[in-house]
Amino acid sequence: MNAVLQETQRALIDRQNHVSSIYVGGGTPTELEPQELDRLLGGIAELTHRDKRCEWTVEANPGTLTKPHIQALQRHGVNRVSMGVQSMDNESLQRLGRVHDAEEVRSSVRILREAGIQRINLDLIYGQPWQSESGWLSDLDQILDLQPDHLSAYALQYEEGTPFLEALRQGKLQACPDEQVRQMFDLACQRLEASGFHLYEISNFCREGQESVHNLNYWRNLEYYGIGAGAFGRIGSLRTRNVNSPVRYIELVEGGASAVEETDHLGPREDWMESLTSGLRTREGVSLATLDERTGAQTQRWCSGILEDLRGKGLVHADSERLRLTHDGLWVLDSILVKLFEAWPRG
């Protein structure tokens, strides 16, 4: 925590400590003891200048979120909490290796609201090997009963180094068929949109005006500081990654050195590709004029034939102002990006 606060102080010197959003997570801050979390959040609060519009999110798991944790959030101005619920079925939670149950989810939401933290995001996972469509709809309905203003729904990914991928390779687990995963995505869109939510990013739904400010910044390919071991950041054309080892991270920062291990200078082509990759995940899509002004590209001219083909297949909406994907297009985002990337002139 000392090192994180030191790095935060150094990073913000050139910005007079003004920030538009803060996001503490990418691990689970509520694993800390309440007094430790209080100290960390208090240090961040002292180092940053925030107005009432600043969005401050902290990630949490229901199994580790207690009233003393929530009091620490409230004390220092945290106004948004993102909880990793994953499922409202207790058997599924056990299979996913989660330490909480559905009742703890309900309890956590209740005590957050009692503490005055109204902006709550709940994460769910669909496409689980044992999950039926009716089970997925039950998860959604139970989450809707809690009346969150934001919901993230992620298709299960089989990551390297996880027991799930190993079980899949050994034939002990059968992955949910792609067509069923797509059906679950469509069911989520239908059920949530009927309940007043709109899909504003490929995995994120919210009520009107409740979009995540911090995540929109990522998807618009704008600037952010990465603080902590393994953190990524992007300032201007410079992308950085800190050392992964917490021990080495502490040694570097407390020794007065930079914790950055990798630095990439993003040229026009890389910036163009990343802006398309992140922007096309969203319903707002990409402003072609802004993209071309920023990168020197000529997207409309270079991609005219590709866009015409994709438009004919019902995968994109494209005009002189903006490029965005249709509902069907979102589902095949990767293949669309491959085609667009090939349009950058060689040499």
Phi, psi and omega per residue, in radians:
M1 nan -0.672 3.076
N2 -1.009 -0.794 -3.091
A3 -1.168 -0.725 3.119
V4 -1.043 -0.763 -3.128
L5 -1.217 -0.631 3.066
Q6 -1.118 -0.778 3.141
E7 -1.135 -0.672 3.098
T8 -1.045 -0.802 -3.123
Q9 -1.052 -0.786 -3.132
R10 -1.150 -0.713 -3.074
A11 -1.111 -0.631 -2.991
L12 -1.582 -0.044 -3.075
I13 -0.983 -0.774 -3.074
D14 -1.321 -0.160 3.136
R15 -1.889 0.212 -3.091
Q16 0.913 0.489 3.037
N17 1.170 0.227 3.114
H18 -1.450 2.251 3.109
V19 -2.313 2.617 3.110
S20 -1.733 -0.345 3.084
S21 -2.756 2.664 3.092
I22 -2.310 2.380 3.108
Y23 -2.338 2.037 3.134
V24 -1.886 1.910 -3.094
G25 2.931 -2.764 -2.965
G26 1.495 0.167 2.992
G27 -2.787 -2.770 -3.131
T28 -2.207 1.688 -3.105
P29 -0.997 -0.486 -3.121
T30 -1.320 0.007 2.946
E31 -1.224 -0.411 3.085
L32 -1.159 2.666 2.960
E33 -1.116 2.605 -3.098
P34 -0.912 -0.703 -3.126
Q35 -1.197 -0.526 3.086
E36 -1.248 -0.764 3.096
L37 -1.077 -0.715 3.119
D38 -1.031 -0.756 3.141
R39 -1.144 -0.768 -3.134
L40 -1.106 -0.864 -3.110
L41 -1.163 -0.640 3.099
G42 -1.103 -0.693 3.100
G43 -1.128 -0.742 3.102
I44 -1.095 -0.752 -3.135
A45 -1.054 -0.695 -3.137
E46 -1.206 -0.526 -3.043
L47 -1.535 -0.236 -3.026
T48 -2.060 2.485 3.015
H49 -1.687 2.097 -3.060
R50 -2.298 2.452 2.978
D51 -1.778 -3.081 -3.057
K52 -1.135 -0.317 -3.122
R53 -1.487 -0.193 -3.099
C54 -1.161 2.219 3.099
E55 -1.601 2.147 3.132
W56 -2.125 1.885 -3.093
T57 -1.839 2.435 2.977
V58 -2.197 2.307 3.070
E59 -1.373 2.617 -3.129
A60 -2.654 2.709 2.962
N61 -1.981 2.411 -3.113
P62 -0.962 -0.583 -3.103
G63 -1.255 -0.237 -3.110
T64 -2.132 0.150 -3.099
L65 -1.734 1.981 -3.113
T66 -2.041 2.970 3.103
K67 -1.034 -0.741 3.080
P68 -1.057 -0.626 3.050
H69 -1.060 -0.827 -3.080
I70 -1.147 -0.614 3.069
Q71 -1.091 -0.646 3.083
A72 -1.141 -0.726 3.097
L73 -1.042 -0.853 -3.093
Q74 -1.107 -0.723 -3.066
R75 -1.054 -0.579 -3.001
H76 -1.883 0.138 2.993
G77 1.644 0.216 3.047
V78 -1.116 2.249 -3.071
N79 -2.104 0.113 3.125
R80 -2.607 2.405 3.105
V81 -2.228 2.344 3.086
S82 -1.989 2.046 -3.059
M83 -1.906 2.346 3.097
G84 -1.462 1.475 -3.108
V85 -1.364 -0.861 3.127
Q86 1.266 -0.798 3.120
S87 -2.807 2.757 3.024
M88 -1.900 0.224 3.085
D89 -1.823 2.083 -3.022
N90 -1.093 -0.619 3.117
E91 -1.158 -0.718 3.088
S92 -1.106 -0.712 3.128
L93 -1.045 -0.709 3.105
Q94 -1.129 -0.760 3.132
R95 -1.121 -0.564 3.120
L96 -1.408 -0.074 3.108
G97 1.368 0.397 -3.137
R98 -1.460 2.646 -3.075
V99 -1.679 -0.053 -3.102
H100 -1.923 2.967 3.010
D101 -2.155 3.083 -3.040
A102 -1.095 -0.625 -3.125
E103 -1.159 -0.589 3.088
E104 -1.168 -0.553 3.051
V105 -1.087 -0.869 -3.125
R106 -1.061 -0.735 -3.132
S107 -1.129 -0.727 -3.130
S108 -1.106 -0.745 3.114
V109 -1.106 -0.728 -3.119
R110 -1.090 -0.825 -3.075
I111 -1.289 -0.469 3.011
L112 -1.098 -0.786 -3.135
R113 -1.165 -0.682 3.115
E114 -1.087 -0.502 3.122
A115 -1.478 -0.035 3.093
G116 1.605 0.133 3.087
I117 -1.624 1.785 -3.013
Q118 -1.651 -0.463 -3.081
R119 -1.491 1.865 -3.041
I120 -2.254 2.243 2.993
N121 -1.875 2.429 3.091
L122 -2.122 2.220 3.136
D123 -1.598 2.386 3.023
L124 -2.239 2.715 3.069
I125 -2.097 2.287 3.060
Y126 -2.099 2.966 -3.083
G127 1.377 0.381 3.060
Q128 -1.184 2.524 -3.038
P129 -0.961 -0.592 -3.064
W130 -1.702 0.049 -2.974
Q131 -1.532 2.306 3.046
S132 -1.672 2.895 3.098
E133 -1.125 -0.649 3.118
S134 -1.180 -0.619 3.078
G135 -1.141 -0.674 3.099
W136 -1.139 -0.741 3.102
L137 -1.130 -0.604 3.074
S138 -1.123 -0.738 3.060
D139 -0.989 -0.845 -3.121
L140 -1.075 -0.770 -3.110
D141 -1.133 -0.696 3.128
Q142 -1.183 -0.597 3.077
I143 -1.208 -0.736 3.127
L144 -1.082 -0.557 3.096
D145 -1.072 -0.439 -3.135
L146 -1.462 -0.143 3.060
Q147 0.978 0.910 3.016
P148 -1.277 2.872 3.062
D149 -1.777 -0.050 -3.102
H150 -2.630 2.457 -3.127
L151 -2.475 2.301 3.046
S152 -1.914 2.332 -3.132
A153 -2.247 1.998 -3.054
Y154 -2.005 2.355 3.000
A155 -1.245 2.397 -3.113
L156 -1.015 2.260 3.102
Q157 -1.937 2.476 3.115
Y158 -1.754 1.734 -3.020
E159 -1.596 2.596 3.076
E160 -1.024 2.448 3.072
G161 1.463 0.132 -3.140
T162 -1.860 2.653 3.084
P163 -1.032 -0.552 -3.117
F164 -1.111 -0.792 -3.128
L165 -1.156 -0.693 3.118
E166 -1.093 -0.740 3.116
A167 -1.131 -0.636 3.109
L168 -1.117 -0.777 -3.122
R169 -1.161 -0.549 -3.128
Q170 -1.505 -0.002 3.132
G171 1.357 0.204 3.131
K172 -1.459 -0.171 -3.089
L173 -2.415 2.413 3.083
Q174 -1.918 2.103 -3.129
A175 -1.133 2.564 3.074
C176 -1.112 2.279 -3.124
P177 -1.016 2.543 -3.094
D178 -0.967 -0.707 -3.097
E179 -1.170 -0.551 3.100
Q180 -1.292 -0.646 3.075
V181 -1.074 -0.755 3.114
R182 -1.099 -0.701 3.127
Q183 -1.090 -0.668 3.113
M184 -1.155 -0.669 3.066
F185 -1.061 -0.822 3.137
D186 -1.103 -0.717 3.106
L187 -1.070 -0.695 3.112
A188 -1.107 -0.778 3.130
C189 -1.041 -0.785 -3.114
Q190 -1.144 -0.831 -3.070
R191 -1.181 -0.740 -3.072
L192 -1.293 -0.681 3.115
E193 -1.154 -0.572 3.071
A194 -1.216 -0.282 -3.121
S195 -1.829 0.240 3.046
G196 1.654 0.170 3.087
F197 -1.746 2.732 2.964
H198 -2.276 2.546 3.103
L199 -1.365 1.966 -3.134
Y200 -1.942 -0.125 3.030
E201 -2.648 2.726 -2.926
I202 -0.916 -0.468 -3.137
S203 -2.123 0.187 -2.993
N204 -2.313 2.325 -3.135
F205 -2.142 2.585 3.059
C206 -2.696 2.851 2.962
R207 -1.355 2.862 -3.060
E208 -0.937 2.211 3.071
G209 1.398 0.108 -3.087
Q210 -1.901 0.401 3.086
E211 -1.055 2.624 3.066
S212 -1.305 1.989 -3.138
V213 -1.068 -0.758 -3.075
H214 -1.138 -0.798 -3.118
N215 -1.228 -0.586 3.050
L216 -1.048 -0.603 3.096
N217 -1.058 -0.754 3.068
Y218 -1.064 -0.853 -3.023
W219 -1.206 -0.393 3.047
R220 -1.548 0.063 3.081
N221 1.035 0.780 3.136
L222 -1.758 -3.013 -2.983
E223 -1.491 2.599 3.025
Y224 -2.805 2.622 3.046
Y225 -1.587 2.456 3.032
G226 -1.890 2.071 -3.065
I227 -2.070 2.274 3.073
G228 1.987 2.953 -3.140
A229 -1.091 2.250 3.106
G230 1.354 0.073 -3.049
A231 -1.344 2.476 3.020
F232 -1.703 2.591 3.047
G233 -2.501 2.861 3.040
R234 -2.563 2.061 3.065
I235 -2.227 2.100 -3.057
G236 1.076 -2.280 -3.140
S237 -1.655 0.180 -3.066
L238 -1.837 2.125 3.042
R239 -1.888 2.368 -3.068
T240 -2.231 2.730 2.990
R241 -2.397 2.235 3.097
N242 -1.344 2.806 3.076
V243 -1.019 2.548 -3.097
N244 -1.358 -0.619 -3.047
S245 -1.246 2.091 3.079
P246 -1.021 -0.652 3.140
V247 -1.094 -0.831 3.137
R248 -1.173 -0.651 3.101
Y249 -1.020 -0.824 3.134
I250 -1.082 -0.775 -3.137
E251 -1.012 -0.776 -3.095
L252 -1.170 -0.893 -3.052
V253 -1.147 -0.809 -3.115
E254 -1.254 -0.289 3.041
G255 -1.531 0.033 3.099
G256 1.522 0.118 -3.116
A257 -1.724 2.923 3.061
S258 -1.353 2.497 3.087
A259 -1.527 -0.026 -3.088
V260 -1.213 2.211 3.132
E261 -1.794 -0.615 -3.138
E262 -2.220 2.441 3.094
T263 -2.321 2.264 3.078
D264 -2.138 2.265 3.014
H265 -1.614 2.041 -3.087
L266 -1.487 2.012 3.060
G267 -1.391 3.135 -3.118
P268 -0.977 -0.743 -3.102
R269 -1.145 -0.773 -3.132
E270 -1.133 -0.695 3.132
D271 -1.130 -0.728 3.116
W272 -1.067 -0.811 -3.129
M273 -1.124 -0.767 -3.113
E274 -1.186 -0.626 3.124
S275 -1.144 -0.684 3.076
L276 -1.192 -0.761 -3.106
T277 -1.033 -0.800 -3.104
S278 -1.434 -0.730 -3.062
G279 -1.180 -0.608 -3.114
L280 -1.328 -0.119 2.996
R281 -1.248 -0.329 -3.017
T282 -1.765 2.763 3.087
R283 -1.205 -0.493 3.135
E284 -1.289 -0.375 3.118
G285 1.212 -2.587 -3.021
V286 -2.196 2.301 3.003
S287 -1.329 2.023 -3.079
L288 -1.174 -0.651 3.132
A289 -1.109 -0.789 3.134
T290 -1.143 -0.727 -3.140
L291 -1.078 -0.818 -3.094
D292 -1.224 -0.634 3.093
E293 -1.131 -0.663 -3.101
R294 -1.264 -0.625 -2.986
T295 -1.970 -0.173 -3.083
G296 1.363 0.182 -3.135
A297 -1.377 2.962 3.023
Q298 -2.240 1.157 -2.946
T299 -1.000 -0.802 -3.084
Q300 -1.066 -0.728 -3.118
R301 -1.302 -0.824 -3.104
W302 -1.104 -0.625 -2.989
C303 -1.827 0.192 -2.998
S304 -0.999 -0.799 -3.130
G305 -1.170 -0.710 3.127
I306 -1.116 -0.775 -3.112
L307 -1.162 -0.644 3.115
E308 -1.106 -0.730 3.114
D309 -1.131 -0.787 -3.128
L310 -1.164 -0.621 3.104
R311 -1.136 -0.715 3.129
G312 -1.129 -0.483 3.117
K313 -1.538 0.015 3.113
G314 1.297 0.488 -3.066
L315 -1.820 -0.353 -3.137
V316 -2.379 2.689 2.856
H317 -1.904 2.143 -3.115
A318 -2.485 2.310 2.996
D319 -2.459 -2.916 -3.074
S320 -1.217 -0.276 -3.061
E321 -1.735 -0.715 -2.909
R322 -2.620 2.558 3.058
L323 -2.063 2.187 3.064
R324 -2.550 2.804 -3.090
L325 -1.635 2.596 2.999
T326 -1.329 3.089 3.090
H327 -1.018 -0.799 3.111
D328 -1.155 -0.622 -3.128
G329 -1.126 -0.628 3.120
L330 -1.004 -0.609 -3.058
W331 -1.269 -0.353 3.139
V332 -2.095 0.618 -3.096
L333 -0.912 -0.818 -3.043
D334 -1.053 -0.751 -3.114
S335 -1.204 -0.563 3.092
I336 -1.177 -0.729 3.133
L337 -1.087 -0.713 3.127
V338 -0.992 -0.772 -3.138
K339 -1.142 -0.747 -3.137
L340 -1.151 -0.705 -3.103
F341 -1.088 -0.538 -3.135
E342 -1.215 -0.204 -3.091
A343 -1.418 -0.310 3.117
W344 -1.095 2.155 -3.039
P345 -1.053 2.368 3.102
R346 -1.174 2.400 3.107
G347 1.434 nan nan
